[in-house]
Amino acid sequence: RGERRGAMSAAPRGCSGAPRGRAGEKQCSWASYMTNSPTLIVMIGLPARGKTYMSKKLTRYLNWIGVPTKVFNLGVYRREAVKSYKSYDFFRHDNKEAMEIRKRCALVALEDVKSYLLEESGQIAVFDATNTTRERRDLILNFAKENAFKVFFVESVCDDPEVIAANILEVKVSSPDYPEIHRENVMDDFLKRIECYKVTYQPLDPDAYDKDLSFIKVINVGQRFLVNRVQDYIQSKIVYYLMNIHVQPRTIYLCRHGESEYNLLGRIGGDSGLSARGKQFSQALKKFIEEQEIVELKVWTSQLKRTIQTAESLGVLYEQWKILNEIDAGVCEEMTYAEIEAKYPEEFAMRDQDKYLYRYPGGESYQDLVQRLEPVIMELERQGNVLVISHQAVMRCLLAYFLDKSADELPYLRCPLHTILKLTPVAYGCKVETITLNVEAVNTHRDKPSLNSLDLPSRQSPVRMRRNSFTPRHHSLGSKPLHLLGPLPALQAREGAEQPQLEVSVQVVPSLCSPPHHRWDPHRHLQHFLLFLHGNHPAWIGLGGKNNQESPSKPAPKHKNAPHPAGVVVAVFQSQVSILGFWQGG
């Protein structure tokens, strides 16, 4: 990749940290060439400006939509290096010893960022620190450039003394920096700490010095925003999310519809009405809501009969959302689990194998449902008090977002009938209260099967799974394929005749779609060379090994009547995954 600089050196300024040409002209952003590159989100702002609050919420959202994300809080590294905090003097800019400790902590944190993004399948890292000087931000830009990371800055600016004081009292009083210290003393010390940072604070300059960087400024907790040079899809998602969150107190109530006739019969999906006990629950729900005396409560339902009937009893206005409908079970709609197991045994087994990714024939997976529900999450973040009357799978997805649950945990969250979950967002998370209205109902929960209980057919393998049985995971730099079905001949990468050959692993993932009109030519696909980005230089990657020494220019035999592929061959090179061709199996 050329000569690597030390992490302590300043980054050359340019388009998102790109170097300038020999004559000083601005070059195009290096980040624009790396569509699969990991992203480093860099927080900026004085203490008590909500950086950690935004970092944690953003990380929770990105993980929920399937983008592996992790927060790296510099305060944690500083507390590990300095076991006991004494006073604000540690943050004075003329405290040379402390400044050196803080810089070392930043470098250690950045090395952990590097390991996470390059070795641990991470896609986004959030560097949660003040980063208030251009020197520190240039160091981060240089670090990102050396490792081919995109950079997106999030600066929180707040000059409202009431907001700052509230943040200090809500969060900083309980900080590990202030064990058993009276809150008045905490407030005094922390305000002096802020003054130490103000001495050297250099806000992002959108008109000159920082005009080529990608960033968003969040001003006074969302009263205003300034967005600059958003470069890709994930950055636009980040901006959209940050523009929708707020810090006003509110409560979100989640519950399922009352027990339905199909619940009594053990049937999934469908559009049945409420049972007698379901109607009893709707009356109990009305009494509960009236007792709470909730200000300006909004009520949302799906467009299915059972949620509408539950809301009708409340005697208030409600909104119907089609995207709140229950997960689509496709050909399994209105069947019992016993009927599904008898009629579609392989489907039944595959769903137990990976319930989050499994997609019903002609229906949806939990991952599909999460994508469908994203607008609901955005609207919940914008709103005040809301009651959402939905369904088991939908409620699981919403609950997983607020409680920061993983994709493996999500499909097995307990959301019983006739139970209300009261969610109260707090500083760095969500407080949950479970309220049972004492109306009996059937139990619709199925526990996660143990590995020993999975009864897959003896010849069952991912290659033989029906097309679209699983929703694909999104693979990018640092991620790995879901199913490893190789091996195939090792790939080799060549940058030139004198360059050493680099081993590349070849793996196969199930083919998720293959157009019926597509002419399948296995030799042509498997012997095509792949143009791959190796650093900033293109490298040709082709099939190597003793059994495959043909020239790439040699014409391959035609196979006009060859069957469609069962798998996709991918090359994994320096933690990057690229589609190479297709595989029929065998």
DRENMI-832869 format. One line per 5 residues: number of its first residue (from 0); their letters; for each residue x negated, y, z of C-alpha. Coordinates in nm, 4 decimals. Layout:
NUM> A> X/Y/Z  ...
END
This chain:
0> RGERR> 0.0000/0.0000/0.0000  -0.3013/0.2215/0.0019  -0.4697/0.3747/0.3018  -0.2560/0.3682/0.6161  -0.2691/0.6622/0.8523
5> GAMSA> -0.2739/0.6400/1.2258  0.0566/0.6992/1.3994  -0.0846/1.0074/1.5698  -0.1400/1.1964/1.2457  0.1156/1.4445/1.1203
10> APRGC> 0.3398/1.3419/0.8332  0.3059/1.5290/0.5066  0.6115/1.7428/0.4520  0.8349/1.6858/0.1565  1.1526/1.5167/0.0544
15> SGAPR> 1.2500/1.3235/0.3720  0.8863/1.2960/0.4664  0.7596/1.2248/0.1159  0.4099/1.3382/0.0184  0.3572/1.6198/-0.2252
20> GRAGE> 0.1741/1.5799/-0.5547  -0.1790/1.6944/-0.6229  -0.0658/2.0377/-0.7346  0.1578/2.0732/-0.4305  0.4793/2.0077/-0.6190
25> KQCSW> 0.7590/1.8351/-0.4287  0.8068/1.4708/-0.5174  1.1340/1.2831/-0.5026  1.2133/1.1260/-0.1671  1.0432/0.7934/-0.1090
30> ASYMT> 1.3563/0.6879/0.0782  1.5663/0.7106/-0.2364  1.3693/0.4204/-0.3839  1.4394/0.1907/-0.0907  1.8086/0.1148/-0.0989
35> NSPTL> 1.7573/-0.1897/0.1233  1.5212/-0.0222/0.3684  1.6002/-0.0106/0.7401  1.7112/0.3223/0.8821  1.5626/0.4997/1.1822
40> IVMIG> 1.8106/0.7372/1.3472  1.6241/1.0024/1.5439  1.8100/1.1956/1.8126  1.7151/1.5589/1.8802  1.8225/1.7976/2.1538
45> LPARG> 1.7651/1.9362/2.4998  1.8515/1.7169/2.7996  2.2209/1.6831/2.8956  2.3417/1.7432/2.5384  2.5086/1.4041/2.4924
50> KTYMS> 2.2326/1.2345/2.2915  2.2529/0.9069/2.4808  2.6336/0.9161/2.4674  2.6249/0.9503/2.0888  2.3456/0.6923/2.0569
55> KKLTR> 2.5382/0.4274/2.2459  2.8696/0.4938/2.0712  2.7079/0.4975/1.7280  2.5225/0.1738/1.8004  2.8414/0.0074/1.9207
60> YLNWI> 3.0251/0.1132/1.6042  2.7494/0.0019/1.3664  2.7166/-0.3373/1.5338  3.0941/-0.3791/1.5184  3.1041/-0.3242/1.1414
65> GVPTK> 2.8222/-0.5765/1.0999  2.5097/-0.3590/1.0815  2.2509/-0.4852/1.3367  2.1600/-0.1788/1.5440  1.9700/-0.1188/1.8676
70> VFNLG> 1.8985/0.1850/2.0869  1.5457/0.2631/2.2032  1.5757/0.5097/2.4913  1.2495/0.6870/2.5663  1.3542/0.7517/2.9260
75> VYRRE> 1.3415/0.3768/2.9915  0.9833/0.3591/2.8629  0.8852/0.6632/3.0676  1.0291/0.5127/3.3873  0.8356/0.1913/3.3232
80> AVKSY> 0.5126/0.3890/3.2865  0.5777/0.6204/3.5823  0.7428/0.4183/3.8563  0.8531/0.7115/4.0729  0.9868/1.0446/3.9506
85> KSYDF> 0.9032/1.3395/4.1763  1.0267/1.6594/4.0148  1.0727/1.8625/3.6983  0.6983/1.9439/3.7028  0.6423/1.6225/3.5086
90> FRHDN> 0.8090/1.7860/3.2065  0.6134/2.1115/3.2061  0.4398/2.1660/2.8723  0.1163/2.2615/3.0495  0.1054/1.9353/3.2476
95> KEAME> -0.1584/1.7702/3.0266  -0.1636/1.4364/3.2067  0.2144/1.4001/3.1900  0.2198/1.5085/2.8246  -0.0265/1.2313/2.7398
100> IRKRC> 0.1848/0.9743/2.9254  0.4972/1.0880/2.7410  0.3202/1.0610/2.4050  0.1959/0.7101/2.4813  0.5472/0.6077/2.5801
105> ALVAL> 0.6797/0.7395/2.2485  0.4221/0.5373/2.0546  0.5063/0.2208/2.2485  0.8763/0.2762/2.1777  0.8068/0.3255/1.8068
110> EDVKS> 0.6104/0.0007/1.7961  0.9136/-0.1736/1.9440  1.1268/-0.0061/1.6764  0.8918/-0.1459/1.4138  0.9122/-0.4977/1.5573
115> YLLEE> 1.2909/-0.4835/1.5721  1.3349/-0.3639/1.2142  1.0682/-0.5798/1.0517  1.0634/-0.8965/1.2598  1.3963/-0.9262/1.4425
120> SGQIA> 1.6451/-0.8782/1.1571  1.7412/-0.5296/1.2719  1.8783/-0.2873/1.0164  1.9121/0.0367/1.2147  1.7163/0.1598/1.5163
125> VFDAT> 1.8251/0.4615/1.7207  1.5353/0.6493/1.8808  1.7030/0.8224/2.1753  1.4729/1.0983/2.2990  1.4570/1.4782/2.3010
130> NTTRE> 1.2196/1.5004/1.9998  1.2373/1.8779/2.0351  0.9089/1.9711/1.8636  0.8106/1.9614/1.4983  0.4890/1.7870/1.5951
135> RRDLI> 0.6812/1.4946/1.7459  0.9236/1.4771/1.4523  0.6365/1.4832/1.2015  0.4746/1.1963/1.3902  0.7999/0.9992/1.3588
140> LNFAK> 0.8294/1.0811/0.9875  0.4758/0.9589/0.9291  0.5484/0.6397/1.1227  0.8618/0.5819/0.9139  0.6785/0.6459/0.5872
145> ENAFK> 0.4053/0.3958/0.6741  0.6677/0.1287/0.7412  0.9075/0.2186/0.4569  1.1915/0.3218/0.6897  1.4541/0.5766/0.6007
150> VFFVE> 1.4991/0.8538/0.8575  1.8195/1.0295/0.9603  1.8139/1.2972/1.2321  2.1042/1.3688/1.4675  2.0650/1.6961/1.6575
155> SVCDD> 2.3014/1.7831/1.9412  2.3234/2.1552/2.0129  2.5260/2.2866/2.3063  2.5256/2.6276/2.4749  2.8436/2.5812/2.6800
160> PEVIA> 2.7355/2.5864/3.0472  3.0513/2.4057/3.1609  2.9882/2.1131/2.9252  2.6234/2.0928/3.0318  2.7121/2.1005/3.4025
165> ANILE> 2.9807/1.8349/3.3564  2.7337/1.6114/3.1738  2.4754/1.6467/3.4500  2.7285/1.5664/3.7219  2.8829/1.2718/3.5354
170> VKVSS> 2.5650/1.1048/3.4127  2.2455/1.2457/3.5564  2.3457/1.2297/3.9232  2.3501/0.8503/3.8940  2.0274/0.8404/3.6902
175> PDYPE> 1.7418/0.6177/3.8156  1.5357/0.9378/3.8360  1.7452/1.0539/4.1330  1.8002/0.7683/4.3786  1.9693/0.8838/4.6990
180> IHREN> 1.9251/1.2532/4.6219  2.2041/1.4977/4.7025  2.3941/1.6108/4.3933  2.3148/1.9809/4.4513  1.9435/1.9002/4.4475
185> VMDDF> 1.9901/1.6910/4.1340  2.1620/1.9791/3.9565  1.8854/2.2219/4.0535  1.6004/1.9922/3.9454  1.7654/1.8936/3.6189
190> LKRIE> 1.8389/2.2525/3.5177  1.4699/2.3305/3.5734  1.3802/2.0276/3.3605  1.5929/2.1718/3.0796  1.4063/2.5025/3.1087
195> CYKVT> 1.0766/2.3151/3.0648  1.2000/2.1758/2.7330  1.3325/2.5120/2.6159  0.9805/2.6547/2.6150  0.8736/2.4318/2.3234
200> YQPLD> 1.2121/2.3534/2.1633  1.2123/2.3923/1.7838  1.5602/2.3209/1.6407  1.5938/2.1764/1.2924  1.5601/2.4502/1.0316
205> PDAYD> 1.8004/2.3747/0.7431  1.6915/2.6794/0.5423  1.3155/2.6306/0.5294  1.0958/2.3866/0.7201  1.3471/2.1001/0.7445
210> KDLSF> 1.5577/2.1639/0.4351  1.4445/1.8387/0.2697  1.5278/1.6149/0.5659  1.8473/1.4161/0.6097  2.0349/1.5182/0.9235
215> IKVIN> 2.3529/1.6256/1.0962  2.3760/1.8982/1.3607  2.6568/1.8430/1.6115  2.7350/2.1808/1.7679  2.9141/2.2182/2.1033
220> VGQRF> 3.0427/1.8616/2.1216  3.1986/1.8589/1.7768  3.3319/2.2136/1.7388  3.1104/2.2566/1.4334  2.8873/2.0383/1.2164
225> LVNRV> 2.6039/2.1037/0.9760  2.5193/1.8185/0.7390  2.2098/1.8173/0.5188  2.0980/1.5798/0.2396  2.2950/1.2642/0.3153
230> QDYIQ> 2.1190/1.0045/0.0998  2.3066/0.6773/0.1165  2.6165/0.4887/0.2184  2.5103/0.4129/0.5748  2.4163/0.7758/0.6410
235> SKIVY> 2.7575/0.8864/0.5168  2.9185/0.6332/0.7542  2.7152/0.7770/1.0421  2.8212/1.1326/0.9574  3.1877/1.0375/0.9240
240> YLMNI> 3.1844/0.8573/1.2578  3.0113/1.1391/1.4468  3.2608/1.3881/1.3060  3.5504/1.1884/1.4521  3.4428/1.1163/1.8099
245> HVQPR> 3.5248/1.3470/2.1003  3.4667/1.3571/2.4759  3.8118/1.4607/2.5976  3.9640/1.2351/2.8668  4.2181/0.9861/2.7286
250> TIYLC> 4.3524/0.6362/2.7764  4.4093/0.3652/2.5170  4.6592/0.0879/2.5870  4.6365/-0.2354/2.3893  4.8976/-0.5083/2.3970
255> RHGES> 5.0441/-0.7766/2.1747  5.4043/-0.7950/2.0688  5.6466/-0.9806/2.2896  5.6584/-1.3562/2.2556  5.7991/-1.4512/1.9132
260> EYNLL> 6.0036/-1.7464/1.7912  5.6986/-1.8740/1.6013  5.4904/-1.8490/1.9197  5.7334/-2.0914/2.0816  5.6957/-2.3304/1.7863
265> GRIGG> 5.3158/-2.2984/1.7789  5.3184/-2.1572/1.4259  5.0669/-1.8954/1.3120  5.1408/-1.5857/1.1053  5.4818/-1.5354/0.9517
270> DSGLS> 5.7297/-1.2608/1.0379  5.9568/-1.4034/1.3038  6.1497/-1.2019/1.5596  6.1149/-1.1932/1.9360  6.2190/-1.4772/2.1607
275> ARGKQ> 6.4367/-1.4149/2.4653  6.1247/-1.3771/2.6818  5.9722/-1.1497/2.4186  6.2712/-0.9169/2.4472  6.2371/-0.9271/2.8245
280> FSQAL> 5.8733/-0.8180/2.7895  5.9710/-0.5232/2.5692  6.1989/-0.3969/2.8474  5.9234/-0.4449/3.1059  5.6850/-0.2541/2.8789
285> KKFIE> 5.9309/0.0347/2.8596  5.9499/0.0530/3.2395  5.5704/0.0433/3.2703  5.5175/0.3260/3.0191  5.7788/0.5428/3.1905
290> EQEIV> 5.6125/0.4918/3.5295  5.2731/0.5959/3.3918  5.4062/0.9384/3.2838  5.1513/0.9533/3.0027  5.1141/1.2932/2.8389
295> ELKVW> 5.1699/1.3024/2.4608  5.1512/0.9266/2.4180  5.1413/0.8000/2.0609  5.2690/0.4508/1.9823  5.1398/0.2477/1.6873
300> TSQLK> 5.2692/-0.0847/1.5598  5.2120/-0.3120/1.2636  5.4743/-0.3528/0.9922  5.5757/-0.6971/1.1161  5.9105/-0.7531/1.2830
305> RTIQT> 5.7828/-0.8684/1.6211  5.5782/-0.5533/1.6944  5.8539/-0.3243/1.5677  6.1121/-0.4924/1.7914  5.8756/-0.4540/2.0871
310> AESLG> 5.8349/-0.0805/2.0198  6.2057/-0.0205/1.9561  6.2832/-0.0864/2.3206  6.0567/0.1993/2.4293  6.2977/0.4576/2.2920
315> VLYEQ> 6.0159/0.6776/2.1583  5.8830/0.7630/1.8146  5.6275/0.5176/1.6809  5.4109/0.4830/1.3708  5.3912/0.1674/1.1612
320> WKILN> 5.0466/0.0746/1.0248  5.0209/-0.1973/0.7643  4.6526/-0.2423/0.8451  4.7578/-0.3475/1.1981  4.9291/-0.6577/1.0562
325> EIDAG> 4.8061/-0.9928/1.1866  4.5178/-1.1716/1.0130  4.6354/-1.3268/0.6851  4.6217/-1.7062/0.7151  4.6776/-1.7565/0.3416
330> VCEEM> 4.8061/-2.1053/0.2585  4.8145/-2.1829/0.6314  5.0758/-1.9159/0.7114  5.3658/-2.0423/0.9243  5.1909/-2.3750/0.9939
335> TYAEI> 5.0953/-2.5219/1.3311  4.7323/-2.6075/1.4035  4.8260/-2.9760/1.4025  4.9754/-2.9374/1.0542  4.6650/-2.7535/0.9309
340> EAKYP> 4.4371/-3.0254/1.0688  4.6445/-3.2950/0.9001  4.6872/-3.1233/0.5629  4.3546/-2.9354/0.5401  4.1070/-3.1244/0.7628
345> EEFAM> 3.7992/-2.9678/0.6025  3.9429/-2.6174/0.6398  4.0259/-2.6871/1.0035  3.6711/-2.8084/1.0703  3.5079/-2.5197/0.8839
350> RDQDK> 3.7006/-2.2623/1.0850  3.5765/-2.4148/1.4087  3.2255/-2.4108/1.2636  3.2198/-2.0302/1.2270  3.5471/-1.8653/1.3214
355> YLYRY> 3.4248/-1.5106/1.2586  3.3109/-1.5671/0.9002  3.5599/-1.8369/0.8006  3.8187/-1.7172/0.5500  4.1554/-1.8885/0.5142
360> PGGES> 4.2283/-2.0097/0.1575  4.4011/-1.7110/0.0007  4.3728/-1.5234/0.3304  4.1286/-1.3355/0.5516  3.8404/-1.3897/0.7895
365> YQDLV> 3.7786/-1.2024/1.1131  3.5053/-1.0131/0.9299  3.7596/-0.9083/0.6667  3.9897/-0.7975/0.9465  3.7193/-0.5822/1.1069
370> QRLEP> 3.6667/-0.4046/0.7760  4.0415/-0.3562/0.7404  4.0705/-0.2099/1.0906  3.7896/0.0440/1.0570  4.0333/0.3324/0.9806
375> VIMEL> 4.2234/0.2446/1.2988  3.9044/0.2773/1.5035  3.8287/0.6136/1.3432  4.1774/0.7383/1.4253  4.1612/0.6045/1.7812
380> ERQGN> 3.8367/0.7970/1.8297  4.0073/1.1158/1.7112  4.3259/1.0810/1.9150  4.4260/1.1231/2.2774  4.6497/0.8743/2.4594
385> VLVIS> 4.7625/0.5859/2.2364  4.9540/0.2602/2.2838  4.8732/0.0033/2.0134  5.1199/-0.2855/1.9857  4.9577/-0.5405/1.7579
390> HQAVM> 4.8656/-0.9089/1.7269  4.6133/-1.1504/1.8780  4.3419/-1.1328/1.6089  4.3883/-0.7580/1.5617  4.3709/-0.6926/1.9347
395> RCLLA> 4.0544/-0.9018/1.9581  3.8863/-0.6900/1.6914  3.9846/-0.3621/1.8581  3.8816/-0.4879/2.2009  3.5452/-0.6076/2.0684
400> YFLDK> 3.4720/-0.2548/1.9478  3.5451/-0.0881/2.2809  3.3692/-0.3554/2.4880  3.0715/-0.3950/2.2529  3.1257/-0.7671/2.1948
405> SADEL> 2.9301/-0.9645/1.9355  3.0727/-1.1315/1.6250  3.0347/-1.4704/1.7951  3.2332/-1.3561/2.0998  3.5023/-1.1621/1.9137
410> PYLRC> 3.7241/-1.4506/1.7871  3.7456/-1.6003/2.1359  3.8334/-1.2922/2.3429  4.1357/-1.3575/2.5607  4.4340/-1.1434/2.4637
415> PLHTI> 4.7347/-1.3162/2.6236  5.0953/-1.2326/2.5516  5.2811/-0.9997/2.7892  4.9581/-0.8415/2.9141  4.8414/-0.4810/2.8752
420> LKLTP> 4.4768/-0.3788/2.8595  4.4201/-0.0218/2.9774  4.0980/0.1182/2.8288  3.9460/0.4354/2.9707  3.6375/0.5608/2.7848
425> VAYGC> 3.3636/0.6699/3.0256  3.0171/0.8168/2.9753  2.8329/0.5169/2.8337  3.1045/0.2577/2.7907  3.4662/0.1731/2.8555
430> KVETI> 3.6505/0.0856/3.1761  3.9036/-0.1985/3.1349  4.2041/-0.2690/3.3538  4.4237/-0.5756/3.2936  4.7937/-0.5308/3.3714
435> TLNVE> 5.0264/-0.8326/3.3692  5.3983/-0.7560/3.3520  5.5030/-1.0902/3.5062  5.7052/-1.2184/3.2113  5.6209/-1.5779/3.1229
440> AVNTH> 5.4971/-1.6604/2.7721  5.3290/-1.9437/2.5857  4.9510/-1.9609/2.5766  4.8236/-1.9040/2.2206  4.4520/-1.9024/2.3067
445> RDKPS> 4.2191/-2.1696/2.1626  3.8819/-2.2052/2.3339  3.5618/-2.2176/2.1354  3.4814/-2.5822/2.0540  3.1521/-2.7247/2.1729
450> LNSLD> 2.8968/-2.8307/1.9134  2.9543/-3.1965/1.9990  3.3265/-3.1640/1.9330  3.2885/-3.0392/1.5754  3.4141/-3.3194/1.3543
455> LPSRQ> 3.2824/-3.2311/1.0097  3.3296/-3.4873/0.7319  3.0187/-3.7032/0.6913  2.9364/-3.5644/0.3460  3.0321/-3.2091/0.4349
460> SPVRM> 2.7630/-2.9481/0.3723  2.7674/-2.5743/0.3027  2.7027/-2.6428/-0.0692  3.0284/-2.8367/-0.0994  3.2368/-2.5735/0.0740
465> RRNSF> 3.5075/-2.4279/-0.1424  3.4335/-2.0961/-0.3040  3.4999/-1.7973/-0.0726  3.5418/-2.0200/0.2333  3.3095/-1.7852/0.4195
470> TPRHH> 3.2723/-1.4119/0.3938  2.9118/-1.3220/0.3092  2.6832/-1.1595/0.5576  2.5130/-0.8496/0.4259  2.1439/-0.9243/0.3760
475> SLGSK> 1.8917/-0.6454/0.3653  1.5380/-0.5743/0.4748  1.4725/-0.7645/0.7917  1.7764/-0.9927/0.7760  1.7853/-1.3604/0.6936
480> PLHLL> 2.0263/-1.5783/0.4911  2.3051/-1.7501/0.6790  2.2578/-2.1013/0.5346  1.9163/-2.2406/0.4476  1.9593/-2.5188/0.1910
485> GPLPA> 1.6147/-2.5218/0.0294  1.3408/-2.5931/-0.0232  1.2648/-2.5073/-0.3842  0.9171/-2.4461/-0.5356  0.7300/-2.1692/-0.3599
490> LQARE> 0.7329/-1.8292/-0.5206  0.4176/-1.6320/-0.5749  0.3833/-1.2564/-0.6095  0.1265/-1.0954/-0.8350  0.0444/-0.7270/-0.8594
495> GAEQP> -0.2317/-0.7887/-1.1108  -0.4794/-1.0471/-1.2304  -0.7260/-0.9693/-0.9540  -0.4696/-0.9493/-0.6753  -0.4386/-1.2424/-0.4332
500> QLEVS> -0.1277/-1.4575/-0.4615  0.1178/-1.4116/-0.1749  0.3429/-1.6966/-0.0655  0.7142/-1.6311/-0.0767  0.9723/-1.8667/0.0725
505> VQVVP> 1.2655/-1.9698/-0.1431  1.6006/-2.0480/0.0126  1.9483/-2.1180/-0.1184  2.2767/-1.9729/0.0083  2.6234/-2.0885/-0.0995
510> SLCSP> 2.7528/-1.9326/-0.4196  3.0360/-1.7037/-0.3163  3.1715/-1.6332/-0.6609  3.1049/-1.7427/-1.0173  3.3182/-1.6005/-1.2995
515> PHHRW> 3.4738/-1.8870/-1.4977  3.3667/-1.7301/-1.8267  3.0031/-1.7037/-1.7152  2.7664/-1.9101/-1.9339  2.5470/-2.0970/-1.6904
520> DPHRH> 2.1896/-2.1561/-1.8052  1.9888/-2.2924/-1.5099  1.6497/-2.2839/-1.6824  1.6953/-1.9268/-1.7972  1.8056/-1.8127/-1.4513
525> LQHFL> 1.5477/-2.0063/-1.2514  1.2543/-1.9120/-1.4746  1.3345/-1.5457/-1.5044  1.0853/-1.3296/-1.3279  1.2090/-1.0876/-1.0674
530> LFLHG> 1.1019/-0.7260/-1.0429  1.0489/-0.6659/-0.6770  0.9497/-0.3524/-0.4881  0.6253/-0.4195/-0.3061  0.5587/-0.1065/-0.1042
535> NHPAW> 0.5749/0.1743/-0.3592  0.4563/-0.0449/-0.6488  0.6554/-0.2974/-0.8521  0.5345/-0.6564/-0.8195  0.6376/-0.9417/-1.0471
540> IGLGG> 0.7617/-1.2442/-0.8599  0.8083/-1.5702/-1.0491  0.8447/-1.9406/-0.9849  0.5120/-2.1032/-0.9035  0.3893/-2.4444/-0.7906
545> KNNQE> 0.2433/-2.7476/-0.9691  0.5682/-2.8477/-1.1336  0.6407/-2.5085/-1.2833  0.3509/-2.3542/-1.4709  0.5377/-2.2496/-1.7824
550> SPSKP> 0.4830/-1.9035/-1.9185  0.7692/-1.6618/-1.8485  0.7724/-1.5799/-2.2175  0.8271/-1.9425/-2.3206  1.1897/-1.9939/-2.4263
555> APKHK> 1.3888/-2.2159/-2.1956  1.6128/-2.4944/-2.3238  1.9803/-2.4083/-2.3528  2.2441/-2.5807/-2.1455  2.5710/-2.4543/-2.2855
560> NAPHP> 2.7834/-2.7119/-2.1075  2.6086/-2.7018/-1.7722  2.8443/-2.6777/-1.4722  2.8756/-2.3611/-1.2682  2.6238/-2.3073/-0.9870
565> AGVVV> 2.6909/-2.4151/-0.6304  2.4338/-2.1900/-0.4744  2.2340/-1.8722/-0.5100  1.8546/-1.8863/-0.4967  1.7036/-1.6014/-0.2989
570> AVFQS> 1.3422/-1.4973/-0.2544  1.2303/-1.3940/0.0932  0.9201/-1.1801/0.0680  0.7837/-0.9627/0.3486  1.1175/-0.9854/0.5311
575> QVSIL> 1.3134/-0.8749/0.2236  1.5805/-1.0866/0.0592  1.6510/-1.0700/-0.3137  1.8709/-1.2820/-0.5390  1.6552/-1.4805/-0.7812
580> GFWQG> 1.9022/-1.7036/-0.9607  2.1513/-1.9833/-0.9132  2.1354/-2.3484/-0.8098  2.3650/-2.6327/-0.9049  2.2611/-2.8554/-0.6173
585> G> 2.1429/-3.2145/-0.6180
END
